[in-house]
Amino acid sequence: MLGHQFAYSAAPIRKVKEVQFGILSPEEIKAISVAKIEFPEVMDETTHKPKIGGLMDPRMGTIDRNFKCQTCGEGMSECPGHFGHIELARPVFHPGFIIKVKKILESICVNCGKLKADIVSRVVHLPLLVSHPTIPIFWGLSPHPMENPKPAPR
C-alpha cells in the first residue's frame, strides 16, 4: 500500500476500538441492499451501459471513470461501493459456519437446555460468555452431569 493515494474524506481520523463480525439476517441484507440482482448480464446491449438489475448494477457503484455512482453520486475512486442482493429459490448454508454452529449446539444439554459446564465454570466464565458469546471457551469446559453420569458406587 506504499505510495497509494487515498481519496479525501472529511471524516475525523480515530483509533479503531473494536471490529466485530457477524451474520446478517435476510431482512437485514434486503434493508441495506441498494439493488436486487435479477439478470446474469453485466451490460445492457442496447445502451452499452451497466444493466439495471444486472451483476454490475450502477446503483452498487461505478466501474467506469466516466460515470457516477447512482446511489451516492461519487466517482469511481470516491465511491466505497454498495451492497446488492440475489434472492435464491432455497436457503444456502455457508460451509464456514457449519462447524461453529455444531459446536454451539453441542455445548447445550438436549435434556434440560442448560449450558454443558459445571456450576463453577459457569460462574467464572458467564460474564465472558455474555460479553463475547462467540469465544469458544465453553467448548472445552467440564461436561454436563447428564452427559457423563458418574457410575454408581459399588
C-alpha positions in Angstrom: 0.0 0.0 0.0 3.0 2.3 -0.1 2.6 5.2 -2.4 -1.2 4.7 -2.7 -3.2 7.9 -2.8 -6.5 7.7 -0.8 -9.5 9.8 -1.7 -10.1 12.8 0.5 -12.5 12.3 3.4 -13.8 14.9 5.8 -14.3 12.2 8.5 -12.0 12.6 11.5 -9.2 10.1 12.0 -9.8 7.9 15.0 -8.4 4.8 16.6 -10.3 1.6 15.9 -11.7 0.4 19.2 -13.4 -2.7 18.1 -14.0 -4.9 15.0 -17.0 -7.2 15.1 -18.0 -9.8 12.5 -21.5 -11.4 12.3 -24.1 -12.8 10.0 -26.9 -10.6 8.6 -30.4 -11.9 8.5 -32.2 -12.0 5.1 -34.2 -8.9 6.3 -31.1 -7.0 7.2 -29.5 -7.9 3.9 -32.5 -6.6 2.0 -32.6 -3.4 4.2 -29.0 -2.4 3.3 -29.2 -3.6 -0.3 -29.5 -0.9 -3.0 -30.2 -3.3 -5.8 -31.9 -6.6 -6.4 -29.8 -8.6 -8.9 -32.1 -10.4 -11.3 -30.2 -10.8 -14.5 -26.8 -12.5 -15.2 -25.9 -9.9 -17.8 -23.4 -7.2 -17.0 -24.1 -4.7 -19.7 -27.3 -3.6 -21.5 -26.7 -4.5 -25.1 -28.8 -1.6 -26.4 -27.2 1.3 -24.4 -23.8 -0.3 -23.8 -24.0 0.8 -20.1 -24.2 -1.4 -17.0 -27.6 -3.1 -16.8 -30.0 -2.1 -14.0 -30.6 -5.4 -12.1 -27.6 -7.0 -13.6 -24.3 -8.1 -12.0 -22.7 -4.7 -12.4 -25.9 -2.6 -11.5 -24.8 1.0 -11.4 -26.5 1.5 -8.0 -23.8 -0.7 -6.4 -21.0 1.7 -7.6 -19.4 2.6 -10.8 -16.8 0.6 -12.7 -16.1 3.3 -15.2 -14.5 6.7 -14.5 -16.9 8.3 -17.0 -19.9 7.5 -14.8 -21.0 8.4 -11.3 -22.5 6.0 -8.8 -26.3 6.1 -8.9 -26.5 5.7 -5.1 -24.1 8.2 -3.7 -23.2 10.3 -6.8 -19.5 9.8 -6.3 -16.9 8.9 -8.9 -15.1 5.6 -9.3 -12.3 6.4 -6.8 -14.5 8.0 -4.1 -17.5 5.6 -4.1 -17.0 2.9 -1.5 -19.4 0.5 -3.3 -22.8 -0.6 -2.1 -24.4 -3.9 -1.5 -26.9 -5.6 -3.7 -28.7 -8.9 -3.1 -29.7 -12.0 -5.1 -32.8 -13.9 -4.0 -32.3 -17.7 -4.2 -35.0 -20.3 -4.5 -33.8 -22.1 -1.4 -31.7 -21.3 1.6 -28.0 -21.8 1.2 -25.8 -22.7 4.3 -22.4 -21.1 4.5 -19.9 -24.0 4.9 -17.7 -21.9 7.1 -20.3 -21.7 9.8 -21.5 -25.3 10.0 -18.7 -26.4 12.3 -19.2 -23.5 14.7 -23.0 -24.0 14.8 -22.4 -27.7 15.5 -20.1 -26.8 18.4 -22.5 -24.3 19.8 -25.4 -26.8 19.7 -23.1 -29.4 21.3 -22.5 -27.1 24.2 -26.1 -27.2 25.2 -27.8 -30.1 27.0 -30.5 -31.6 24.9 -32.4 -32.8 28.0 -32.6 -29.6 30.1 -31.4 -26.8 27.7 -28.7 -25.6 30.0 -25.0 -25.0 29.2 -22.9 -28.1 29.5 -20.5 -26.9 32.1 -20.2 -27.4 35.9 -21.5 -24.6 38.1 -18.0 -23.3 38.9 -17.0 -23.0 35.3 -20.3 -21.3 34.5 -20.0 -18.7 37.4 -16.4 -17.9 36.5 -16.9 -17.7 32.7 -20.5 -16.4 32.4 -19.5 -12.7 32.2 -17.1 -13.6 29.4 -19.9 -15.5 27.6 -22.3 -12.6 27.9 -19.8 -10.0 26.6 -18.3 -12.3 23.9 -20.7 -15.1 23.1 -18.6 -16.3 20.2 -15.5 -17.1 22.2 -15.1 -20.9 22.2 -14.2 -21.0 25.9 -17.2 -23.2 26.7 -16.3 -25.9 24.2 -13.7 -27.4 26.4 -15.3 -27.0 29.8 -16.4 -29.7 32.2 -19.2 -31.8 30.7 -22.8 -31.5 31.9 -23.8 -34.1 34.6 -26.5 -35.5 32.3 -23.9 -36.2 29.6 -21.4 -38.1 31.7 -23.2 -39.5 34.7 -20.9 -40.8 37.4 -21.0 -44.6 37.9 -22.9 -45.7 40.9 -20.7 -46.7 43.9 -20.2 -50.4 44.4 
